[in-house]
Amino acid sequence: MNCLYYFNPWHEMALAHGNGHFTPIKSVLKMEQDLCFLMVWVADKGDYIHVFDKKLCNDYISGARVGFLDNINLYSHGDSIPEIHSIKPWGWDALLLQKMCDFASIGLLPSLSELDNIKQLSSRVTATEVLNSLVLNHKNLFVGQSYPCNTEEEVATIISRFPETILKSPWSCSGKGLNFAHGAYEGALQGWVKRILAQQGTVMVEPLYNKQADFAMEFYSNGEGAVNYVAPSCFLSDDKGRYCGNVNGVGAELLPDISALLEEELSKVLGNKYAGFLGVDMMRVMDESGKKMIHPCVEINLRPTMGLVSHLICQKHIHPLCTSHFRVIHASNEELKQLIANSKPLQIIDGKAASGFLQLTPVGDDTEYLAYCELFYEHA
């Protein structure tokens, strides 16, 4: 029996909304449509991938120069229910539960109580619990403060303690649901805080740090008490600091050896409550004395991440002597087609992609999002 993979990038938005009566914004729905095929690269032989346009995906498979796509099945809504033993979405939420209701007959959907558990654990309050324990027990290595506030008075008090603070909603997509304060609770910020408190009940307030670098670590929780380290994640970002990809093959050796400390703490908080992949976002920061420290838990993504996808692609399909830059971009359809046309040809060594341009998702006549790898072979 095999798995069905489903890419739902609106997962955190759905968690924040709280029920299945929710329509994601158009840009995220477009991302779901354009990048759904990305899950084929992490699936195994015989698995199913949910896609929107089977013809486009099959045309891509037929024209691909790689043999990685054999024996993968495509599934679209309306097809007969495949013989599978599990569904592996980007993340479970009420909206996806509604979309996958046809699978209820074979007992593969989580219960409402399980969904509520996922939502509560996905809150930034959980990340604060992990952060506080790590900093308390390893003050020589870690730094970080985060305050869950349930009233405007609490928000104003914490803001007044620091020159600059960042405010976060408990549930939101990475880089979203954020605001900033400069020592005073005033102006438009008050309206934002009131809205988040009314919608989600809590606002997180954190001091801003002198950040030197972003990175992450990927983990897997077996649901029976153990959370194990999987891989490091080295970010690529644009000039505004927004995520745009990952580097594999270089840089991992620069990450601190703190995975065992994270494993221990995550096992306490999540090990018996959640099964699946998760990613922990971190920062290198410089404190007031100029000492370099680690902020060990900026955010916990209780789902697969693009960093994990990048790692699995490299592990399964890319030559071990190769450095790869995994990227996800948003551009006009014409720009995407021009990028592909001007790219370096893909080279295969020992059955693995080794250099050139590895296109990971198909591009049709209205595609706006593309995932790909640029590969650089390091000769021995």
C-alpha positions in Angstrom: 0.0 0.0 0.0 1.2 3.5 -0.8 0.9 7.1 0.3 -0.9 10.1 -1.2 1.0 13.4 -1.0 -0.9 16.7 -1.0 0.8 20.2 -1.1 -1.3 22.8 0.7 0.8 25.9 1.2 -2.2 27.7 2.8 -1.9 25.4 5.8 -1.0 28.0 8.4 -3.6 30.4 7.1 -6.2 27.7 7.5 -5.1 27.0 11.1 -5.4 30.7 11.9 -8.9 30.8 10.5 -9.9 27.8 12.5 -12.5 26.0 10.4 -13.1 24.6 6.9 -15.1 27.7 5.7 -12.1 29.5 4.5 -10.9 30.6 1.1 -7.1 31.2 0.8 -5.9 34.3 -1.0 -5.5 33.9 -4.8 -1.6 34.0 -4.8 -1.4 31.0 -2.4 -4.0 29.1 -4.3 -1.9 29.7 -7.4 1.2 28.5 -5.6 -0.7 25.3 -4.7 -1.7 24.8 -8.3 1.7 25.5 -9.8 3.9 23.7 -7.2 1.8 20.6 -6.3 4.0 18.4 -8.4 7.0 19.2 -6.2 6.0 16.4 -3.9 6.9 13.9 -6.5 10.6 14.4 -5.6 10.1 13.3 -2.0 7.6 10.4 -2.7 8.6 6.8 -3.2 7.9 4.2 -5.9 4.1 3.6 -6.2 3.1 6.7 -4.2 0.4 9.1 -5.5 0.8 12.9 -5.9 -2.2 15.2 -5.9 -2.1 17.4 -9.0 -4.5 19.8 -10.7 -3.5 19.3 -14.3 -2.6 15.7 -15.1 -1.8 16.4 -18.8 0.7 19.1 -17.9 2.4 16.9 -15.4 2.4 13.9 -17.7 3.9 16.0 -20.5 6.6 17.1 -18.1 7.4 13.6 -17.1 7.5 12.4 -20.7 10.0 15.2 -21.6 12.2 15.0 -18.6 15.7 13.7 -19.1 15.8 12.1 -15.6 14.6 8.7 -14.6 13.5 9.7 -11.1 9.8 10.0 -12.0 9.1 6.4 -12.9 6.3 4.5 -11.1 4.8 7.6 -9.5 1.0 7.9 -9.8 -0.9 11.1 -10.3 -4.2 11.8 -8.6 -6.8 14.6 -9.1 -10.1 15.2 -7.3 -12.8 13.2 -9.0 -10.6 10.2 -9.7 -11.5 6.9 -8.1 -10.1 6.5 -4.6 -6.6 5.0 -4.9 -5.4 2.1 -2.8 -3.3 3.9 -0.2 -2.4 3.4 3.5 -1.9 7.1 4.4 -2.2 10.7 3.3 0.8 13.0 3.7 -0.2 16.6 3.3 2.0 19.7 3.8 -0.1 20.0 7.0 -3.4 18.9 8.3 -6.1 21.5 8.9 -9.9 21.9 8.8 -9.9 23.1 5.1 -7.8 20.1 3.9 -10.0 17.8 5.9 -13.0 19.1 4.0 -11.2 18.8 0.7 -10.3 15.2 1.5 -13.7 14.1 2.8 -13.9 11.3 0.1 -11.1 9.5 2.0 -13.2 9.3 5.2 -14.7 6.0 4.1 -11.3 4.3 4.3 -10.3 5.8 7.7 -7.4 7.9 6.6 -8.5 11.3 8.0 -7.6 12.8 11.4 -10.4 13.4 13.9 -11.5 16.9 14.9 -9.7 16.4 18.3 -6.5 15.5 16.4 -6.8 18.6 14.3 -7.3 20.8 17.4 -4.1 19.2 18.9 -2.2 20.1 15.7 -3.5 23.6 15.8 -2.5 24.1 19.5 0.9 22.7 19.0 1.5 24.8 15.9 1.0 28.0 17.9 4.0 30.2 18.4 3.3 29.7 22.1 4.7 26.2 21.7 7.9 27.7 20.3 8.1 30.0 23.3 7.9 27.0 25.7 10.8 25.3 23.9 12.8 28.5 23.7 12.4 29.3 27.4 13.6 25.9 28.5 16.6 25.9 26.2 17.8 29.3 27.3 17.2 28.6 31.0 19.3 25.4 30.8 22.1 26.6 28.4 22.6 30.3 29.1 26.2 30.2 27.9 25.1 29.1 24.4 21.5 30.3 23.8 19.7 33.7 23.9 16.1 34.6 23.4 13.0 35.9 25.0 9.3 35.7 23.9 6.2 36.8 25.8 2.7 35.6 25.1 0.4 38.5 25.9 -3.4 38.1 26.3 -4.3 41.8 26.9 -3.3 45.2 25.5 -1.9 46.1 28.9 0.5 43.2 28.8 1.6 44.0 25.3 2.2 47.7 26.2 4.2 46.6 29.3 6.5 44.3 27.4 7.0 46.8 24.6 8.1 49.4 27.1 11.0 47.2 28.3 12.9 47.1 25.0 14.0 49.7 22.5 12.6 47.6 19.6 10.3 44.6 19.6 8.7 42.4 17.1 5.0 41.3 17.6 3.7 38.1 16.1 0.3 36.5 15.9 0.2 32.9 17.2 -0.7 31.4 13.9 0.4 32.7 10.5 2.6 31.8 7.5 6.3 32.4 7.9 7.1 36.1 7.5 3.4 37.0 7.9 1.4 38.1 10.9 4.2 40.4 12.1 4.4 43.9 13.4 7.0 46.1 15.0 7.2 48.6 17.9 9.9 51.1 19.0 9.4 51.3 22.7 5.8 52.6 22.7 2.4 51.1 22.2 0.8 53.7 20.0 -0.7 54.5 16.6 -1.7 51.9 14.1 -0.1 49.2 16.1 -2.9 49.4 18.7 -5.5 48.5 16.0 -3.4 45.6 14.8 -3.0 44.2 18.4 -6.7 44.6 19.1 -7.5 42.7 15.9 -5.1 39.8 16.6 -6.3 39.5 20.3 -9.9 39.4 19.1 -9.1 36.8 16.4 -6.5 34.6 18.1 -6.5 35.5 21.8 -2.8 36.1 22.1 0.0 38.4 20.7 3.6 37.3 21.0 6.1 40.1 21.9 9.8 39.6 21.4 12.9 41.9 21.5 14.6 42.4 18.3 18.1 41.0 18.1 21.3 41.9 16.2 20.9 39.1 13.7 23.9 37.8 11.9 22.4 34.8 10.0 19.3 32.7 9.6 19.3 28.9 9.6 17.1 26.0 10.5 17.2 22.3 11.5 14.8 19.6 10.3 13.5 16.9 12.7 11.2 13.9 12.7 8.8 13.0 15.6 7.7 9.4 15.8 4.7 10.3 17.9 5.9 7.9 20.6 8.1 10.2 22.6 11.2 10.6 20.3 12.1 13.5 18.1 15.2 12.9 16.0 17.4 15.3 14.0 17.2 14.9 10.2 19.3 17.6 8.5 20.5 21.2 8.7 18.9 23.8 6.5 20.9 26.7 5.1 18.7 29.5 3.7 19.0 31.5 0.5 17.3 34.9 0.9 16.7 38.0 -1.2 17.8 41.6 -0.5 14.8 42.0 1.8 15.6 38.9 3.8 12.7 36.8 2.4 13.2 33.1 1.9 13.9 32.1 -1.7 15.7 28.8 -1.5 18.3 26.5 0.2 21.9 25.6 -0.4 22.9 21.9 0.0 26.4 20.6 0.0 28.1 23.6 1.5 27.6 25.6 4.7 26.2 22.8 6.8 29.5 22.4 8.6 29.2 26.0 9.8 26.0 25.2 11.7 26.4 24.7 15.5 26.3 21.2 16.9 23.2 21.7 19.0 20.9 19.1 17.4 21.1 16.8 20.5 19.9 19.7 22.8 17.0 20.4 20.5 16.1 16.7 20.2 15.9 16.4 24.0 13.7 19.5 24.4 11.4 18.8 21.4 10.9 15.2 22.6 9.6 16.6 25.9 7.2 19.0 24.4 6.1 17.3 21.2 7.3 13.7 21.2 4.1 12.1 22.4 1.7 14.6 20.8 2.8 14.8 17.2 4.0 12.4 14.5 5.7 13.7 11.4 8.4 16.1 10.1 9.0 19.5 11.7 11.4 22.4 11.2 12.9 24.8 13.8 14.0 28.2 12.6 17.0 29.7 14.3 19.3 32.7 14.3 22.9 33.6 14.9 22.9 36.8 16.9 25.4 39.1 18.5 24.7 40.3 22.1 25.4 43.7 23.5 28.9 42.7 24.5 29.7 41.5 20.9 29.5 37.8 21.8 28.0 35.5 19.2 25.1 33.5 20.4 22.3 31.2 19.1 18.6 32.0 19.2 17.6 28.3 19.1 13.9 28.5 18.5 12.5 31.5 16.6 9.7 29.4 15.2 8.6 25.8 14.9 7.0 24.6 11.6 5.0 21.6 12.6 5.0 20.2 9.0 7.5 19.5 6.2 9.4 22.6 5.1 11.1 23.6 1.8 14.4 23.0 3.6 13.3 19.4 4.2 12.2 19.0 0.6 15.5 20.4 -0.6 17.4 17.9 1.6 15.3 14.9 0.4 15.8 15.8 -3.2 19.5 15.9 -2.7 19.5 12.7 -0.7 17.5 10.8 -3.3 18.3 12.3 -6.6 21.5 14.5 -6.7 25.1 13.3 -6.9 26.9 13.4 -3.6 29.8 15.5 -5.1 27.3 18.1 -6.2 26.4 21.4 -4.6 22.8 22.4 -5.2 20.9 25.6 -4.9 17.2 24.9 -4.4 14.9 27.8 -5.4 11.3 28.6 -5.5 10.5 31.7 -7.5 7.4 33.8 -8.5 7.6 35.5 -11.9 5.6 36.1 -15.0 5.0 33.1 -17.3 7.2 34.6 -19.9 10.1 35.1 -17.5 9.8 31.5 -16.2 9.9 30.1 -19.8 12.9 32.4 -20.6 14.7 31.1 -17.5 14.3 27.5 -18.6 15.3 28.2 -22.2 18.5 30.0 -21.1 19.5 27.4 -18.4 22.5 25.1 -18.6 21.7 21.6 -19.7 21.3 19.0 -17.0 24.2 16.5 -16.7 23.7 13.0 -15.2 26.6 11.1 -13.5 26.1 7.6 -12.1 22.3 7.9 -12.5 22.1 11.1 -10.4 21.7 14.7 -11.4 25.2 16.4 -11.1 25.3 19.7 -12.9 23.2 22.2 -14.8 19.5 23.0 -14.3 17.1 20.6 -12.8 13.5 21.7 -13.3 11.4 20.3 -10.4 7.9 21.5 -11.4 6.2 21.8 -14.8 5.5 25.1 -16.5 2.3 25.6 -18.6 0.8 28.6 -20.3 -0.3 30.3 -17.1 2.3 29.1 -14.5 3.7 31.8 -12.2 5.6 29.7 -9.6 8.5 27.4 -10.3 10.8 25.2 -8.2 14.2 24.2 -9.5 17.8 23.3 -8.6 21.0 24.7 -10.0 23.6 22.1 -9.7 27.4 22.4 -9.5 29.6 19.3 -9.7 32.7 19.3 -7.6 35.3 17.0 -9.3 37.2 14.8 -7.0 
